[in-house]
Amino acid sequence: MTDGELREINSKPPASEMLPLIFNNSTRVNSMEAGCSNCDKDIPATQIRGDMLRINEHCISFSGHGFCYQCRTVTPIECRFSDDGSMLVKDGSGWRRSMIMQEKTGLVVMARSWLKTLAKFLRG
């Protein structure tokens, strides 16, 4: 990755500043984390940078990168959150669907399990 690419990624806002995501039907995504594509350590939303885009009233897309400070790896992240409680995560073989995890306080996304699967796929 070039210095210019790293500067561009760093110019994007952290995912933590974009949360919670709130849909018209009151579905909420309160948190987000990923797994490092190299060491599988957790990457919190404060270390994930990118762009959120509301595709339509039912779908919000995120495209960005997670920074692992443990092993100094940049992990690409692309996912879509839906107001029906599902999410899609893009990996090397296409889009994979999962349900957003639920907690007593409401819908909370823990993209970690999907993104850890993606990380393992990227490692080969």
C-alpha positions in Angstrom: 0.0 0.0 0.0 1.4 3.4 -1.0 1.7 6.4 1.3 -0.9 8.2 -0.9 -3.4 5.3 -0.4 -2.8 5.4 3.4 -3.3 9.2 3.5 -6.6 8.8 1.6 -7.8 6.1 4.0 -6.8 8.2 7.0 -8.8 11.1 5.6 -12.0 9.1 5.9 -14.0 9.4 9.2 -13.9 6.6 11.8 -16.9 4.2 11.7 -17.4 5.0 15.4 -18.4 8.6 14.4 -21.1 7.3 12.0 -22.8 5.1 14.6 -25.5 4.4 15.4 -27.1 3.7 12.1 -30.8 4.2 12.4 -33.3 3.0 9.8 -36.8 4.3 9.2 -38.3 1.2 10.8 -36.2 1.9 14.0 -33.7 -0.9 13.4 -30.4 0.3 14.9 -26.8 -0.7 14.3 -25.1 0.5 17.5 -21.6 -0.9 17.1 -19.2 -2.4 14.6 -15.9 -4.2 14.8 -13.8 -6.3 12.5 -11.1 -9.0 12.6 -7.6 -8.3 11.3 -6.9 -10.1 8.0 -3.4 -11.0 9.3 -3.5 -11.7 13.0 -7.3 -12.1 13.6 -7.2 -9.6 16.5 -10.3 -7.4 17.0 -10.3 -4.0 15.2 -12.7 -1.6 17.0 -14.9 0.9 15.2 -12.5 3.7 16.2 -9.8 2.0 14.0 -12.1 1.4 11.0 -12.3 4.2 8.5 -14.4 4.6 5.4 -17.7 5.8 3.9 -21.3 5.1 4.8 -23.8 5.5 2.1 -27.5 5.1 2.4 -28.4 3.1 -0.7 -32.2 3.4 -0.1 -34.5 3.5 3.0 -33.7 -0.2 3.6 -30.0 -0.5 3.1 -26.8 1.3 4.3 -23.5 0.4 2.7 -20.0 0.7 4.3 -16.8 0.6 2.4 -13.5 1.2 4.1 -10.5 -0.3 5.9 -9.6 -1.4 9.4 -6.2 -0.7 11.0 -4.7 -3.3 13.2 -2.2 -1.6 15.5 -1.0 -5.0 16.8 0.5 -6.2 13.5 0.3 -3.1 11.4 -2.1 -4.6 8.8 -4.8 -2.8 6.8 -7.9 -4.9 6.3 -10.4 -3.9 3.5 -14.0 -3.9 4.7 -17.1 -3.8 2.6 -20.5 -4.5 4.0 -24.2 -3.6 3.8 -26.6 -3.3 6.6 -30.3 -3.9 6.1 -33.4 -2.8 8.0 -34.6 -6.4 8.2 -31.8 -7.2 10.6 -29.5 -8.8 8.0 -26.1 -7.8 6.7 -24.0 -8.7 3.7 -20.2 -8.8 3.8 -18.1 -9.0 0.7 -15.3 -11.5 0.5 -13.2 -12.9 -2.3 -16.0 -15.2 -3.5 -18.8 -12.6 -3.4 -21.4 -11.4 -0.9 -22.2 -13.5 2.2 -25.4 -12.9 4.2 -25.8 -13.1 8.0 -28.1 -11.7 10.6 -27.1 -8.8 12.7 -26.6 -10.0 16.3 -29.2 -9.0 18.8 -28.7 -7.8 22.4 -31.3 -7.0 25.0 -30.8 -3.3 24.2 -31.8 -3.8 20.6 -30.1 -4.7 17.3 -26.3 -4.4 17.5 -24.0 -5.4 14.7 -21.0 -7.3 15.6 -19.5 -7.7 12.1 -16.6 -9.3 13.7 -17.5 -12.9 13.0 -18.1 -12.3 9.3 -15.1 -10.1 8.9 -13.0 -12.7 10.7 -14.2 -15.2 8.1 -13.2 -12.8 5.4 -9.8 -12.3 7.1 -9.2 -16.1 7.1 -10.2 -16.2 3.4 -7.8 -13.4 2.5 -4.9 -15.1 4.4 -5.5 -18.2 2.2 
